[in-house]
Amino acid sequence: MAERGGSGVVPLRWSGEALWLLDQRRLPRREAWLRYRSSGAVARAITAMVVRGAPAIGITAAFGLVLAAGALRRRGRAAGLAAWRRRAAVLAAARPTAVNLAWAVRRLEARLAGGAWATAAEARRLLEAEALAAWREDFEANLAMGAHGAALLPARGTVLTHCNAGALATGGYGTALGVIRAARAAGKDIRVLADETRPWLQGARLTAWELARDGIPVTLLADGAAGHHFRQGRIQAVVVGADRIAANGDVANKIGTYTVAVLARQHGVPFYVAAPTSTLDPGTASGDAIPIEERPGEEVTACAGRRVAPPGVPAANPAFDVTPAELVTAIVTERGVLRPPYGAAIRRLLGAAGGE
Ligand code: MRU
């Protein structure tokens, strides 16, 4: 069973035959693993938040594309490829905001187009090797981001984070939490304030769980309490992840991130975004063009499975917001730290790697 740890937490496992996902909806109460054997079921699991976090859903989709290789059987190559692409399109559409789903599909599609294969079994082996490579590279990117980002944090202080950008949201280790982990490993005395992150409570359920397991001091905040803590001078830096970073450096991340960024600017606190280059989307000019996922209002009118709003009252439930590039102090990637102006920095970074 392929596994990639880092702080002992992983969101997925691959057996060669099936994909196993840690059901994040049930954490921290239960560690339940669910088995998936078809790409359609994997797409539904992504939509249902069994697995979440931009890099983690990208890697999950990559293994979903391996499971979709059955479509390449018993048909001519062109018909088989068309059927595989239809399954890929379903995976890519499972959630709209994170660019990592489309990134995974593009990556595995290119492997299929560029690889030598004659049978569905050979194609499946190519796809599997690519999915495993994407997973390994994401994990390694997190370690590199950790090293770059840790250098930005003070020797001692409190860092605010929003949502969960940890091992559970990635191939292991984490982006924002990877930076915090690396800073602690380097001997910095970093404490964490974690926004609870309504309505899915990724901060309360997942970030607090991961950090507590690692023995990193973490205190939970109701989302609305962040401003008070900034005003009291209790926050020295903010580190968050990203679901998509547009060509101009605008950042889409969990709803509430923009509010934190405005507060950080108001209080002169640096606001860092940690994200792998797979989250950069040079094809999207600015945050205005990033599709924002709208989820069911019932996720807001209820809390922990119980309705809290009066019957008949609707709720708006955008899952993400956009933080304008001008509020971002630096973007930490595995290839180094980007500073404004981000348009030029992103072009240089991707150009240097031979990217788009
Ligand atoms: O709705 P979610 O839980 O998938 O949202 C996750 C986030 O917003 C994370 O901050 C982002 O994906 C970065 S994860 C490294």
Residues whose N, C-alpha, C, O or C-beta is under 5 A from the ligand:
A	BS01	MRU	R52 G53 A54 P55 H162 C163 N164 A165 G166 A169 T175 Q202 G241 A242 D243 N253 K254
